[in-house]
Amino acid sequence: MHKDIGGVHHFTGNTPPTLCSNRTDNAEQLQKKAFSSSRFLNMKRLLKDERGEANYFSTVVFIFITVLLLAFIIDLFSIISTKQQLDHCADQMVKQIQLSGGTNVETDALFQYLCSQINGANNITYTIDASYKSPTPGGMSRAIQLGSPFYITITGDARLGGFWNFNLVNIRIVSRGTGVSEHYWK
């Protein structure tokens, strides 16, 4: 127990005296509590206040940031759409190669047509990973035997840049497809 007799501190009971406790520490703690509670009350008052205190500058900055965010989102959706178009191209190429049993002039013509329909991607190329039949049958540039799997990879370059086509970020879009040849070569 703590007793203050004539400016001298006397401790009685089982409570040991602490070295750090003095009146200035208590005063500082009380000031901190008062400051934090006054800050809390100010914030509470500001939240309940229904006056609009936005100036023109903050409004212009908010609108500018909102427009930039919308531009980014719209540009991002166009890249997602381009990825879906490349996936569709890979599926069509897989069907063509499955039915024809390899690659030929028709495969290249189909690829050129599908690439002309894709918006938002440049430098679109394709590669095929397969075990090819040797010798190559007539009319085919590469033949894949019945039941042999093949893997097609289509790549294209897209750009993320907003409304003004700043081309800030170059993105490589990759689509893959897998199939099995359905043509028997003698």
Summary of the structure (lengths in Angstrom):
residues: 186
radius of gyration: 36.7
end to end distance: 105.6
largest distance: 116.6
contacts: 458
relative contact order: 0.12
helix: 45%
strand: 24%
